[in-house]
Amino acid sequence: MSLVELRDYAAARGEISLNELAVHFHQSPGHIENMMSVWLRKGVFSVNRLPSKCHSCACGCSAGETIYRLNPS
């Protein structure tokens, strides 16, 4: 996967979660996050970190979700 492939896939959706990208590209969320940081610095995408839906991580939920949104050009 290249940076351009990642950008094009995410841009085609307009809004996509970090986990969706990781599953699609068969990469760790950390790897995707590092690559998306390039597009964040360039202003192509913005990021929104949503809080967890529960108040106790004993349920095994993630600590929130990271959503990438395509910025208008």
Backbone hydrogen bonds, N-H to C=O, Kabsch-Sander energy under -0.5 kcal/mol:
donor,donor_aa,acceptor,acceptor_aa,energy
6,L,2,S,-2.3
7,R,3,L,-2.6
8,D,4,V,-2.9
9,Y,5,E,-2.4
10,A,6,L,-2.4
11,A,7,R,-2.9
12,A,8,D,-2.0
13,R,9,Y,-0.8
13,R,10,A,-0.6
14,G,10,A,-1.2
15,E,13,R,-1.4
16,I,68,Y,-2.3
18,L,66,T,-2.7
21,L,17,S,-2.0
22,A,18,L,-2.5
23,V,19,N,-2.4
24,H,20,E,-2.5
25,F,21,L,-2.5
26,H,22,A,-0.7
26,H,23,V,-0.7
27,Q,22,A,-2.0
32,I,28,S,-2.1
33,E,29,P,-2.8
34,N,30,G,-2.1
35,M,31,H,-2.0
36,M,32,I,-3.1
37,S,33,E,-1.4
38,V,34,N,-0.5
38,V,35,M,-1.2
39,W,35,M,-0.7
40,L,36,M,-2.1
41,R,37,S,-2.3
42,K,38,V,-1.6
43,G,40,L,-1.0
44,V,39,W,-2.1
45,F,39,W,-1.1
46,S,69,R,-2.4
48,N,67,I,-2.5
50,L,48,N,-0.7
50,L,65,E,-3.4
59,C,56,S,-1.2
60,G,57,C,-1.3
65,E,50,L,-1.5
67,I,48,N,-2.9
67,I,65,E,-0.5
68,Y,16,I,-3.2
69,R,46,S,-2.6
70,L,14,G,-2.9
71,N,44,V,-2.8
